Amino acid sequence: MFAFADETGNSGRNIFDENEYFRLGAILATSDIAPHAQAALSPFLKERSIERFHAHEWPEDAVAKLGHSVLDALEASGAWSFSLTEIHKPYMAPTKFVDVIFDAGENKAVPGNWYWDELNRHVLCLTVDSAMSRDTAKLFWNAFLGDDFTSIATSLDLIEAGMDKRMTPSAVYKVVAGAFDYARQKPTVFTLANTVKRKGYQANTPNVVAFTHLFQAIHDFASEHSSPPERLVHDKQDEFRTTLAETYEQFGNIIWHDPMDGSFPDASLAKYQLAQFEMPSSKDNAGLQATDLLLWVAQRSPRSEALAPLKARLKTRTDDFKLSRRMSELIVHVNLLRHERQRGVGSP
């Protein structure tokens, strides 16, 4: 199989810039879709005497017409899907805070199920997010990036002060208070743990978080279609070229297995070789230009009647992943409903 990836909204480690969302889109296909995309794009490019296509440079009706041609070409090429990862960048602060402070492997005051269980982990993320002001989020984020546990400890105090005890369930507050106390008592443990987590696969930038999620999407697609990965093509980058290449080499062969019960997933190593990783200019790869088009359509609210049908058509082929407060709320809601149904089945 082949993967062609493009991104938008990249601001590196600055998760508080005015563009709050980072998105990574990827066309996953059982065949090399670049020639098919080239055939669909060429008439448009030749007619306008341009070298490559960027969706944001053209009106919606032109993008819509070309977009349908691209989708037709993809469907004729074989099995394919569109992987879309969307990250609300400021929400990385509370989620990383939970990762640093509530990891039960390091914080002995945290019961294991409060970190490894999906429902409890997202409850913690929502609790921290509600108590974390923008200034506190910036304080923690900069402290995390700088291995400054003194400032992380200050953020503990500010978050604790920002919690509404009347609205926080007693069980949640007990876990939070216990975790904070332990962190204050054992600062060296968290300084070392923070250093390892900050340096381990650099998952503190939205683009790398999204990139690692793409690995799983690739494995899932490869398994579904019995088509081992051959090439992973990412739009050219200078600033993150080395980081993305190293991340893929170190973690690209890890496959996560969802137990489907809210518990922490198991992991295994892929039995096939990693795909060849390339970062050409989109000017030289029509597959990347097609990805640019689909990513632009996926994130845009249509302003014309022409674009809406294309967006709806693309949605039927899209597998998405979102990191945001809204998604944490949805995960908590779904898990609570499942627990309610399970209790209902067992009740008289």
C-alpha positions in Angstrom: 0.0 0.0 0.0 0.9 3.7 -0.4 0.4 6.7 1.7 0.5 10.4 0.7 0.4 12.9 3.5 0.0 16.7 3.8 -0.6 19.0 6.7 -1.9 22.5 7.6 -1.7 24.7 10.7 1.8 23.6 11.8 3.3 26.0 14.4 5.9 23.7 15.9 5.9 23.7 19.7 3.9 26.9 19.8 0.4 25.5 20.5 -1.0 28.9 21.4 -0.8 30.7 18.0 -3.8 32.3 16.4 -4.4 29.2 14.2 -5.7 26.8 16.8 -6.0 23.7 14.7 -3.5 21.4 13.2 -4.7 18.9 10.6 -2.9 16.0 8.8 -4.6 14.4 5.8 -3.4 11.3 4.1 -4.6 9.3 1.1 -4.1 5.6 1.8 -4.3 3.3 -1.3 -3.4 -0.2 -2.4 -1.7 1.2 -5.5 0.5 4.2 -6.3 -2.2 6.8 -6.9 0.3 9.5 -8.2 -0.1 8.6 -11.9 -3.9 8.5 -11.5 -3.9 11.9 -9.7 -1.6 13.3 -12.4 -4.1 12.3 -15.1 -6.9 14.0 -13.3 -4.9 17.2 -12.5 -3.0 17.6 -15.8 -5.8 19.2 -17.9 -6.4 21.8 -15.1 -2.7 22.6 -14.8 -2.1 22.8 -18.6 -5.1 25.0 -19.2 -3.8 27.5 -16.6 -0.1 27.1 -17.3 0.8 26.3 -13.7 3.2 23.6 -12.3 1.1 22.4 -9.3 -2.2 22.7 -7.7 -2.9 24.4 -4.4 -6.6 24.3 -3.5 -6.6 27.6 -1.5 -5.6 29.5 -4.6 -8.8 28.7 -6.5 -12.5 29.4 -6.1 -14.7 26.7 -4.7 -16.5 25.8 -7.9 -13.1 25.1 -9.6 -11.9 23.0 -6.7 -15.2 21.1 -6.6 -15.1 20.2 -10.3 -11.5 19.1 -10.1 -12.1 17.3 -6.8 -14.7 15.0 -8.3 -12.3 14.2 -11.1 -9.6 13.3 -8.5 -12.1 11.1 -6.5 -13.1 9.4 -9.7 -9.4 8.7 -10.4 -8.8 7.3 -6.9 -11.8 5.0 -7.1 -10.6 3.7 -10.4 -7.1 3.0 -9.0 -8.3 0.4 -6.4 -9.1 0.4 -2.7 -8.4 3.7 -0.9 -9.4 5.9 2.1 -8.7 9.3 3.5 -7.2 9.5 6.9 -7.8 12.8 8.7 -6.3 13.8 12.1 -7.4 17.1 13.7 -5.7 18.5 16.8 -7.0 21.5 18.8 -3.5 22.6 19.7 -4.2 24.4 23.0 -5.8 21.1 24.3 -2.4 19.5 24.2 -1.5 21.4 27.4 -4.0 19.6 29.7 -3.5 16.2 28.0 0.2 16.5 28.3 -0.2 17.6 32.0 -2.2 14.4 32.6 0.5 12.4 30.9 3.2 13.9 33.1 1.5 14.0 36.5 -1.0 11.1 36.5 1.1 8.4 34.9 0.5 5.6 37.4 3.9 4.1 36.6 5.6 7.1 38.1 3.0 8.6 40.4 2.4 6.0 43.1 -0.6 7.9 44.4 -2.6 7.4 41.2 -4.5 4.1 41.0 -3.6 2.3 37.7 -7.2 2.4 36.3 -7.3 6.2 36.6 -4.5 6.5 34.0 -4.9 3.4 31.8 -8.7 3.4 31.6 -9.9 5.5 28.7 -12.9 6.9 30.6 -11.0 7.9 33.7 -8.1 9.4 31.7 -10.4 11.6 29.7 -12.2 12.6 32.9 -8.9 13.8 34.2 -8.1 15.7 31.0 -11.5 17.5 31.2 -11.0 18.2 34.9 -7.6 19.7 34.4 -8.7 21.7 31.3 -11.6 23.2 33.2 -9.2 24.4 36.0 -6.4 25.4 33.7 -6.5 29.1 32.6 -4.8 30.2 29.4 -1.9 31.6 31.4 -1.5 28.5 33.5 -1.6 26.4 30.3 1.3 28.5 28.9 3.2 28.3 32.2 2.9 24.5 32.2 3.7 24.0 28.5 6.9 26.1 28.6 7.9 24.4 31.8 7.4 21.0 30.3 9.4 21.9 27.2 12.2 23.3 29.4 12.4 20.5 32.0 11.4 23.0 34.6 9.7 21.1 37.4 9.6 24.1 39.7 7.3 25.9 37.3 5.3 22.7 36.7 4.8 22.6 40.5 3.5 26.2 40.4 1.0 25.1 37.7 -0.1 22.3 40.1 -1.0 25.0 42.7 -2.8 27.2 40.1 -4.8 24.2 38.8 -5.8 23.1 42.2 -6.9 26.6 43.1 -8.9 26.8 39.9 -10.8 23.6 40.6 -14.4 24.0 41.6 -14.7 21.5 44.5 -18.5 21.7 44.5 -18.7 20.6 40.9 -15.9 18.0 41.0 -16.9 14.5 42.0 -15.3 13.5 45.3 -13.6 10.4 43.7 -12.0 12.6 41.0 -10.9 15.3 43.5 -9.3 12.6 45.7 -7.2 11.3 42.8 -6.2 14.8 41.7 -5.2 15.9 45.3 -3.3 12.7 45.9 -1.4 12.9 42.6 -0.5 16.6 43.2 0.7 15.9 46.8 2.9 13.0 45.6 4.4 15.1 42.8 5.3 17.9 45.2 7.0 15.4 47.5 8.9 13.6 44.8 10.0 16.3 42.4 13.1 14.5 41.2 11.0 11.6 40.0 9.0 13.9 37.8 11.9 15.9 36.6 13.6 12.7 35.2 10.3 11.4 33.9 9.5 14.7 32.2 12.9 14.7 30.5 12.4 11.2 29.1 8.9 12.0 27.9 10.0 15.3 26.3 12.9 13.7 24.5 11.3 10.3 23.7 9.8 10.6 20.1 9.3 14.4 20.5 5.5 13.9 20.8 5.1 17.5 22.1 4.4 19.0 18.7 1.0 18.6 17.1 2.5 17.5 13.8 4.4 14.7 15.3 1.5 13.6 17.4 -0.6 13.4 14.2 2.2 11.7 12.3 2.4 8.9 14.9 -1.4 8.5 14.6 -1.0 8.1 10.9 1.3 5.1 11.5 -1.7 3.3 13.1 -4.0 4.3 10.2 -1.5 2.8 7.8 -1.3 -0.5 9.7 -5.0 -0.7 9.9 -5.4 -0.1 6.2 -2.6 -2.6 5.4 -4.3 -5.3 7.5 -7.7 -4.7 6.1 -6.6 -4.9 2.5 -3.7 -7.4 2.9 -1.4 -4.9 1.4 1.9 -4.2 3.3 3.2 -0.6 3.2 5.6 0.2 0.4 5.9 4.0 0.4 5.0 6.8 2.8 5.2 10.1 1.0 5.0 13.3 3.1 5.0 16.8 1.6 8.4 18.4 1.8 9.5 20.0 5.1 12.8 21.5 6.1 12.2 22.3 9.8 10.8 18.8 10.8 12.4 16.6 8.1 14.8 14.9 10.6 12.3 14.7 13.4 9.7 13.0 11.2 12.2 10.6 9.7 13.5 9.6 13.1 10.0 9.2 14.5 9.0 6.9 11.7 12.1 4.8 12.0 11.7 4.4 15.7 8.0 4.0 16.1 6.5 3.4 12.6 6.4 -0.4 13.1 4.3 -0.3 16.4 0.8 -1.6 16.0 -1.8 -0.8 18.7 -4.6 -3.2 19.3 -7.8 -1.7 20.8 -9.4 -4.0 23.4 -12.7 -2.3 22.7 -13.5 -2.1 26.4 -11.9 1.2 27.3 -8.8 -0.3 28.8 -5.3 0.6 27.6 -4.5 -1.0 24.2 -1.9 -3.7 23.7 0.9 -3.2 21.2 2.9 -5.5 18.8 5.5 -5.0 16.2 4.6 -5.2 12.5 6.0 -8.3 10.8 6.6 -6.4 7.6 9.4 -3.9 6.8 8.7 -0.2 7.2 7.6 1.6 4.0 10.1 3.8 2.2 9.8 7.3 3.6 10.0 10.2 1.2 9.5 14.0 1.5 9.5 15.4 -2.1 8.1 18.7 -3.1 4.4 18.6 -4.0 5.4 20.1 -7.4 7.0 16.8 -8.2 4.2 14.5 -6.9 0.6 14.6 -8.0 -0.4 12.3 -5.1 0.6 15.1 -2.7 -1.4 17.6 -4.7 -4.4 15.4 -4.6 -3.9 15.1 -0.8 -3.7 18.9 -0.6 -7.0 19.2 -2.4 -8.8 16.6 -0.2 -7.4 18.1 3.0 -8.6 21.6 2.0 -12.1 20.3 1.2 -12.3 18.3 4.5 -11.6 21.2 6.7 -13.6 23.8 4.8 -17.2 24.9 5.5 -18.7 25.1 2.0 -19.7 28.6 0.8 -21.2 27.4 -2.4 -23.5 24.7 -3.6 -20.7 23.3 -5.7 -18.5 22.2 -2.9 -21.0 20.7 -0.5 -21.6 17.5 -2.6 -17.8 16.9 -2.9 -17.3 17.3 0.8 -20.2 14.9 1.5 -18.7 12.4 -1.0 -15.2 12.7 0.6 -16.7 12.1 4.1 -17.9 8.7 3.1 -14.3 7.7 2.5 -12.8 9.4 5.5 -11.5 7.9 8.8 -10.9 10.7 11.3 -9.2 11.1 14.6 -9.6 14.2 16.8 -7.8 15.5 19.8 -9.9 18.2 21.5 -12.0 18.9 24.6 -15.2 18.1 22.5 -13.8 14.7 21.6 -12.9 14.0 25.3 -16.4 14.8 26.2 -17.8 12.5 23.6 -15.5 9.7 24.7 -16.6 10.1 28.3 -20.3 10.1 27.2 -19.9 7.0 25.0 -18.1 5.1 27.8 -20.8 6.1 30.4 -23.5 4.9 28.0 -21.7 1.5 27.6 -21.4 1.1 31.3 -25.1 1.9 31.7 -26.0 -0.7 29.1 -23.8 -3.3 30.8 -25.4 -2.7 34.2 -28.8 -2.9 32.5 -28.1 -6.3 31.0 -27.1 -7.7 34.4 -30.0 -6.2 36.4 -33.2 -8.1 37.1 
